[in-house]
Amino acid sequence: MIETRPAKRGDVERIFSLIQELADFERLSHEFKGNVKDLEEHLFGTKPYLQAIVAELKSEVVGYALFFYNYSTFLTKPGIYLEDLYVLPHHRKKGIGKSLLSAVAQRGKEIGAGRFEWSVLDWNEPAIRFYKSMGAKILPDWRICRLSGDDLDNFWT
């Protein structure tokens, strides 16, 4: 039986290893620069920046969702941004991803969120089909803008 629950401090190393697997899966391991210490601080420190929900199957963490709150000025309502959703490949198609999404959506319901948003890589057709089956709309007119690394450093100076 699948159990979803808020992550605990003791889950951080497992979540971190799953994030590494996600980076490999998304063909972005060259961009992976994180570390366990920062993840723990950002999840459980004095000023948490994000939250995590894990999925357990037979006491093994087999997936996770990382999210944070944002705000829509157009709706004047809080929202949730799903940063990561990952389920181990051999545990997919068991309802785990849906359980994780539902657990995050429940958080949104509790705060009266007007939106629940995330990004998906354009080549990840299985994920796109999964998200569409849940009722998600893929927004064709929006593009992600990002400053990072040297570009971000140069912008700050």
N, C-alpha and C positions, 0 to 999 in steps of 0.2 A: 504494500500500500504506500502511495506517495504521501509524504507529509511536507507541507511548506510551513516555514517558520521564519521569524526574524533572525538574522545572523547574530551569532555571539562572538565575542572576542576570540574564542578558541577555534572559530571557523576561518579566520583570516588567512592562514597559510594555505588552506585548501582552496579558498576563493581565489587567492593569488595564482595558484597553479592552474586553476581553470581559466583565469584571464590569459595566462600564457598560452594555453591551448586555443583559446578564442583568437588570439593574435595570429597563431599559426594557421588556423582554419581560414581566417579572413585574408591570409597572405600579407599580413602586416607585421610580422615578427621583427622586421628591420626597424619599425617605429616603436617597439616595446622598450621602454626605458624605466618602468616603474620599479618599486621595491616594496617589500612586505611592511616595513616600518611605516612608510608614508600611508599605505592603504589602511593600516590599523589606526593611525592617528586620524585620518580623514573619516573613518567610520565610527570610531569610539573615543576620540579625543575630546578635549574641552569644548571645541567648536566643530561638531561633525558637519561635513559638507555633503554627505550622501548616506543613503541607507541601503541595506542589502537584505534580500530574502533568499533563503536557500531551500532547495528541494532535496529531501532525503528519501532514499529507498533502502530499506533494510539497514538503517543506521549509517548509510554511506551518502555523503553529499555528492549528488550527481548533476546538479545544476544550480544556477544562481541568477538573480536579477539585481542589478544595481541601479538606483534611481535617485533623483533629487527633485526638489520642488522648484518651480519657476512661476512666472506670472504672466497673464495675458492682459495687456492694457485695453485691448479691444473688447474683451468680455468683462473686464474688471473682476477677474476671478483667479485664484491660484490654479496651478496646473502641475502635472508631473511629467518629467522627462526621463525616459528609460534609457540609461547609458548603455547597459549591457543586458542581454538575455542569452544564456548559454546552457545547453544541456549536452552531456557527453553523447557522442554519436551513437554508441550502442544502446543508449537509453531513450532515443528519440522515438516518436510515434507511440508513446505510452501515456500521453496526456500531461507530461511534466511541464512542457513549455506553456501550455494553456493554464495549468495550475499556478505557475509563477506569474503569468500575466494577470490572472484573476486576483491574485494576492496583492499585486501592485495596484490594480484598478480599485480594489477595495479601499486602499489607503486614499486614493483620489476621492472616492465617494465620501469618506469620513471628513475630508476637508472641504467638500463642495467644489471640487475641481471642475473647471470648464473644459479642460483638454488633458489628454494623455498622448504624448508624442514620443517618437523615436525615429531613428534612421535605419535604413537597410541598404546594403550594397546592391547596386543595380544588377550584378551578375548572380546574386544569391536567389535564384528562382524558387527553391524549396521554401525559403523563409518568406518570400513575397507571397507565395500561394498560401502559406500558413497564416500570415497576417491578414490577408484578404478574407480568408475563411472565418476569421474572428470579427470581421466587419470593418477592418481598418481601410482607410482610403490612402492610396499612394499619391502624394501631391506632386503633380508634374511641373508646376510653375515655380517651385521653391528649390533653391540650391543652398548648400551649407557653405558658409564662409568661415575661414579659419586663419588665425595668426598663431604661429607656434615657433619654437626654436629661435634661430637668429632673427627671423622676421618679427617675432614678438619682442625680443630684446631691443631691436632697433626701434620699434614703435614706442616703447616705454622711454627711450632716451630723447 
